[in-house]
């Protein structure tokens, strides 16, 4: 399986009792980020490991709220990938600007709207030394290619940011 550009085109895996296409953005982001680092990642194993570790959230049924975005760092570290987590938007934006001309991999979680009731979305992204831009996978569920932005601020508004991770190649 190649990169996941939009989770709706994923195979119809389930996360808890829900279809991955509707609630699996953290899984897709983790998978894409590991692939961006050059790791041989198995989508099915990542999904299974998130479920086994208890990272799947529950509203009415298991999985209807996706997975806990704050568990991503724990998952990565447990699977041999060092990362730095950011809950401060300005700190992450500063790091991304500093390293925009080098290949850096990120996972970002943010609210879809200005309220928690709009849902949460998580994406994998990287900065490219070729263009100094910020490339995003799975911008929308039905995306078919990477989306490209000049900066974090051009994609994620500060008031919607939840947590971000900078993955460190080891």
C-alpha positions in Angstrom: 0.0 0.0 0.0 1.4 3.4 -0.9 0.8 6.7 0.8 -2.7 7.5 2.0 -3.6 10.8 0.4 -7.2 10.7 1.6 -8.4 8.2 4.2 -11.8 7.6 2.4 -9.9 5.8 -0.3 -8.3 3.5 2.3 -9.2 -0.1 2.3 -12.3 -0.6 4.4 -10.5 -1.5 7.7 -12.4 -0.9 10.9 -11.4 1.0 14.0 -13.4 -0.4 16.8 -16.9 -0.5 15.4 -16.4 2.2 12.9 -15.0 2.3 9.3 -11.4 3.5 9.2 -12.4 5.9 6.4 -14.5 8.0 8.8 -12.4 8.0 12.0 -8.9 6.7 11.2 -7.0 9.9 10.5 -4.5 9.3 13.4 -3.7 5.8 12.0 -3.3 7.2 8.5 -1.1 10.0 9.7 1.1 7.6 11.7 1.4 5.3 8.7 2.2 8.1 6.3 4.8 9.7 8.7 6.6 6.4 9.2 6.7 5.9 5.4 8.0 9.4 5.0 10.9 8.5 7.3 11.6 5.5 5.0 10.3 2.9 7.5 8.6 -0.2 6.2 5.2 0.4 7.9 2.3 -2.1 7.9 -1.0 -0.2 8.0 -2.8 -3.2 9.5 -0.2 -3.6 12.2 -0.3 0.1 13.2 -4.1 -0.1 13.4 -4.0 -3.3 15.5 -1.3 -1.8 17.8 -3.3 1.3 18.4 -6.3 -0.8 19.4 -4.2 -3.2 21.6 -2.7 -0.2 23.4 -6.1 1.2 24.3 -5.7 4.4 22.2 -9.1 4.1 20.5 -11.7 6.6 21.9 -15.3 5.9 22.5 -18.4 8.1 22.5 -21.3 5.8 21.8 -19.4 2.9 20.3 -15.8 1.9 20.4 -13.9 3.9 17.8 -16.6 6.5 16.9 -14.2 9.3 18.1 -11.1 7.9 16.4 -8.0 7.6 18.5 -6.5 9.8 21.1 -4.1 12.3 19.3 -2.1 12.6 22.5 -1.3 8.9 22.2 0.6 9.3 19.0 3.9 10.2 20.7 3.6 7.2 23.0 2.9 4.9 20.0 5.9 6.3 18.0 8.3 5.9 21.0 7.0 2.4 21.7 7.8 1.5 18.1 11.3 3.0 18.0 10.7 6.4 16.6 11.8 9.4 18.6 9.7 12.5 18.4 9.2 15.9 20.0 5.6 16.8 20.9 4.3 20.3 20.9 1.1 21.7 22.4 2.3 25.3 21.9 1.4 26.4 18.4 4.0 29.2 18.2 6.8 26.8 19.2 5.9 24.3 16.5 5.4 27.0 13.9 8.9 28.4 14.8 10.5 25.0 14.5 8.8 24.3 11.2 9.9 27.7 9.8 13.5 27.1 11.0 13.7 23.7 9.2 11.5 24.5 6.2 14.5 24.0 3.9 15.3 20.5 5.2 13.3 17.3 5.1 11.4 17.1 8.4 8.4 14.9 9.1 5.4 16.0 11.3 2.1 14.7 12.6 -0.5 17.5 13.3 -3.8 17.3 15.1 -6.3 20.1 15.0 -10.0 20.9 15.4 -12.0 21.0 12.1 -13.9 24.0 13.2 -13.6 26.6 16.0 -15.4 24.2 18.3 -14.7 20.7 19.6 -18.1 19.7 18.2 -16.7 20.0 14.6 -14.4 17.0 15.2 -10.7 16.5 15.1 -8.4 15.8 12.2 -4.8 14.5 12.1 -2.4 14.6 9.2 1.1 13.7 8.3 3.2 16.4 6.7 6.8 17.2 5.7 8.9 20.1 4.8 10.8 19.9 1.6 14.3 21.2 0.8 13.3 21.4 -2.8 10.7 24.1 -2.4 10.8 25.2 1.3 7.1 24.3 1.5 4.9 22.3 3.8 3.4 19.2 2.2 0.3 17.6 3.8 -1.2 14.1 3.3 -4.9 13.4 4.0 -5.9 17.1 4.0 -9.4 15.9 3.3 -10.9 12.4 3.5 -11.3 12.4 -0.3 -7.9 13.9 -1.3 -6.0 12.2 -4.1 -2.6 14.0 -3.7 -0.5 16.0 -1.3 -1.6 19.5 -0.5 1.1 22.2 -0.4 1.3 25.3 1.9 3.9 28.0 2.6 3.7 27.5 6.3 1.8 25.9 9.2 -0.2 29.1 9.6 -1.4 28.8 6.0 -3.0 25.4 6.9 -3.8 25.2 10.6 -5.2 28.2 12.4 -3.7 28.8 15.8 -7.0 28.6 17.6 -7.7 25.1 16.2 -4.3 23.5 17.0 -4.3 20.6 19.4 -1.0 18.8 19.3 1.9 18.3 16.9 4.9 16.0 16.7 8.2 16.4 14.9 9.5 12.9 14.1 13.3 12.5 14.5 15.1 10.2 12.1 17.2 7.8 14.1 
